[in-house]
């Protein structure tokens, strides 16, 4: 007599039936979510949304994706597996590197240089020992931090206060929007602001707090705004991708000159917001002096229990044309949510006569 499992018409064991059902259900959710993300990506013009979902919302759900899709495609449901794989592959290709060609480093001269570091630490995610070590390694003159807690800032001051005697912490209405700064150079002004004056004199509200720092650099004041835009930009303008306050901030910086706008803008180069900021008259330091995709989020640290490689560039160093960036690099983000972004700036050379 044949074993029961081999008899015609015999039902598979319960565990196998449950596994098949779980695989089918999970694979179909991948199909539905991937299609919706593709629609959102091309309807809004911003590839940030697939990355946001992949890194913030669905760690446990996405972790078994390769096994589920392989099982569905190769063993039990090839058509369903193909349907699931197609949009996933399309998203992976779309989120691939947007390469920047290598730039030649300007020759050294007598002009002073300022090393500026922007770093989103991740609310309650920072490991102070690793963050302090990386700041020392990158050796910036000015450090702008997003999402620090007051405790993290205090610990950094204890470790780095001798090297950075000018420092401060700016609380915000929401703790995740807090800012901090560390500086080797004396600061003429340092505060957290929530409003910005546009170039035409109209006052435009910025819903997220920003740190505004003014210091003397190479004989003249330098204005630095540290920002952290919300990932949900719909509330900031007449369409979800428009953030009038941030565009006005860039426009004001361009009109004033000698300014930097740095931080986590939570959008990619393909978004209308990025284009509006650049069109306002500021330059992207990575596009000026960087090479490669410049992916800084998520960092190489473990997010929850799943280690995710950097997938997108959402941290920026924007500067006005009277400054130039001679070098820009990404640091090690093991101690935080993002990788730190360092830019080296100097006054632009006067035009040759």
N, C-alpha and C positions, 0 to 999 in steps of 0.2 A: 504494500500500500504506500502511495506517495505521501510525503509529509503534507500537513494541512496547508502550509504556505504555498505549495506547488499545485494544489488541486485547482482545476478550472473553476472560475467563479468565486474563489475564496477571496475575502476582503483582506487587504493589507493590515498588518498590526495597527493598533490604535496610535502608537507613537509615530509611525510613518505617515499615517493619515493626517495627524496634527501638524507634522513637519511640513508636509506638502501644502496644507492650507495656510500655514504661517508664511511659507515662502511666497505663495501666490499673492496673499494679501499685502505683504511687505513690498513685493516687486511692483504691484499695481500702485501702491502709494508713491513709489519712486517715479513711476510714469506720470501720475497726476501732478505731483509737486514739481518735477522737472519741467513739464510743459508749462505750468503756471509761472515758474521762474523765467523760462524763456520768453513768455509773453511780457512779463514785467520788465525784463532786461531790454527788449527791443521797443516796448511802448514808452519807456522812460528814458532810454538812452544811457543807462548807467548799469555797469556790470557789478556794482557793489552788492546788489541784493542777493545773488546766488552765494557770494562769499559770506555775507552776513548770516544767512540761514545755515550754511555749512559749518560756520565756526561758532555761532552763538546759540542756535536754537535746537540743534538736532544731533548732538554728539552720539548718544546711545542709539539713535535711530539710524544714523549714517554708518556707524562702525561696521555692522555686518554686511554692508552693501556689496562689496566684492564677492563674498561667499554666496549671498542670496542671488545676485544676478548671474553668477557663474552656474549655480545649481539650476536656476530657471532656464538659462540659455542652453545648457549642454545636456541636461538630463530629463527634465520633465515637461518644460513648456518653452520650446525654442522660439515660437512667435512672440510670446509674452516677454521673454528675455530680450529679444531684439528690440521690441518696442520700448522696453525699459532702458536698454543701453544707449539707444540713439540720442535721446535728449541729454542723457548724462554726458556722453562723449561730446555733444555739441557745446554744453556748458563748460566742460573741461578745456576744450579748444578755445572758447571765447575768453576764458579767464587765464589763458596762457600768457607768457611774457610779452609785454609791449616794450621792445628793446629800444634803448637809447644808445646811440653810437658813442664810443669813447671820445672824450674831449681832450685836447691838448692842455696840459697844465700851464697857465701863464708863467712866464719867467719871473723869478723873484726880483724885487726892487725895494726901494726905500719906503714904500707906503706901509703904514701900520695895518695889521690884520686883526680881526676879531673872530674868535671861534664861538659859535652859537650852537647850543644843543637843545633840541625839543624832544620830549619823551612823555608819552602817555603811559603811566605806570599801571593803570588798571585798578579800579576801586577795590581795595582790600585784597589785591593780588600781589603787591610788590614785596620782594625779598630785599630788605634794606642792605644787607651785606653785599649781595651781588650788584645791586644798583650803585652803591657807593664805589665798589671796585671798578665798575665799568665807567663811571664818571671820571675817576682818576685816570683810567687808561686813555680815554678819549681826550682828556685835558682841555675842556672848554673854558672860555672866559665867562660865558653867561649860560645858565641852565634854566630852561623854562619847562615846568612840569605840569602835566594835566592829570586829573584824577588822583591827586595825592590825598591822603588823610593827614590830619594834624599830627598824629603820632608818627607817621612815616616822615613827615617834614622835620619834626623834632629830632628823630633819630639820625637823619641825614645831616642836620646841623651839628649834632654832637660828633659825627664822624668827619665832616668836611668843613666845619666852621672856621678852622684855622686857615684853610685854603680859600674859602669863600666867605669873607667877613660880612658881606652885604647880602641879606637874605630876607625872605618874608613869605607869609602864607596868607592866601586870600580865600576866605570862606564864601560859599555861594548858597543860594536858596536850597539847592539840592547838593548833597555832599559829593556826588559824582561829578559835579561841575566845578569843584574847587581848583585853585591854581596855586602854584608855589614857584619861587625863583631863588636862585643862588648866583651871586656875582662876585668876581674878583675886583671889578671896577666900581667906584662909588656911583650910586644911583641918584639922579636929580629928582626922580619921581617914580614911585612904584605903588600901584593901587589896582583894585579889582573894579571894573566898570561894567555897566549893563546897557549903556546907551552909546551911540556913536553919531557924530555930526557929519552929515553927507557933504560932498564937495559944494553943493549948491546952497548950503546953509540949512536945509531942512533936517530935522532930527528924526532919525529912523531907529526904532527900537531893535535891539538885539536880544533875543530871548535867553541866550546862553551867556553867562558871565565870561568876561575875558580879562586877562591881566595886562595892564599897560605899564611898560617900563621905559624910562627915559634915562640915558646915560651919555656921558661925553666920550666920543670916539674920534680919534684923529683930529681933535681940535674943534669939533662941532657936535651938537646933540644928535643922538640916534634914537628914534622911536621904535619900540618893539611891542607888538601886540601878540599875546599868546591866546589862541582860541581853541575851542573844542565844540564843533558843531554837532548838533543832534543827528543821529542816524535817521530820524523820522522828520525830514525836512518839509513835509507837506504843510505843517502849521505855520511856516515862515513866509509864505508868499501866495500869490494867486494860483500857483500850481505847485505840486509837491517838491519839484526840484529847484524852485527859486527861493533864495534866501536873501532878500533885499538888504538886510543889515550887514551881512558879510561882504556882499558886493560893494556896498557903500563904504565899508571899512577899507577895502582895497582901493576904492576910488579916492578916498581921503588920503590914504598913504601915498598914492601916486601924485596927487596934487601937492602934498606937503614936501615930499622927497625925504631922503635919508631915513627910510623906514623899512621895517621887516614885519611881515604878518606870518606867524608860524603856528604850527600845532596840528591837531587831528581834525581835519575837515570832513572826515567820514564820507568822502565821495571820491570817484576815480577820475582819471584824465578824460574819460569818454563822456562825462556827464555835462549837462548844460551849466551847472553851477561852476565847475572848473573853468569852462570856457568864459563865463561871465566875469569871473575873478581875474583871469589873465587879460581879458579885453578891457578891464578897468584900468590897466596900465602898469601892472606889476609883473615880475618875471619869476618863473619856477626854477629854483636853484638846481634841482635834479636835472632838468632839461638843459640847463646851462653848463653844468660841470660834472654830471653823473654819467654812469654807464651801466647798461643792463636794465632789468625791469624795475629795480628799486623796491621790491616787495618788502614791506615792513610789518604787515599784520596778517595773521596773528604771529606772535613771536615764536621762537623755537621751543619755548617752554611747553609743558603739558597744560592743555586746557581741559579742566576737569580730569578725566582719566585718559583722554585720547590726545596723543601728540600730533599736532597739525602743523604742516610746514607753512611758511609765509605764502600768501595767495594773492595779495593785492597791495596797492600803494594808496594809502589814504592820509599819510602824514606829509606835511609840506613845509618848505621854507620859501616863502615868497619875498621878493625884495624889489625895491624901486630901482629904476635904471641908473641912478647916480651911484649905485653900489654895484660891485661885481663879485660873483662867487668863484673863488679859485679852486675850491675842492669841496666835495660833499661825499659823505660816506654813512653807511648804516653800521651800527654797533651790534653787540650781542644782547639779545633780549631775554636771556634766561631768567632774569630777575623780575620781569614785568610782563605786561599784557602785549605791548608793542615792542619793536626794536627801536632803539634811540637813533635819531637822525642828526648828524653833525654837519654844519656848513662853515666854511672859512670865508669871511667877507673882507673886502677892503674898498676904499673909495675908488670909483672908476677913474682911469687915467684921462687927463684932459685930451681933447682931440689934437692930433698932430697938425702943425701949421706948415 
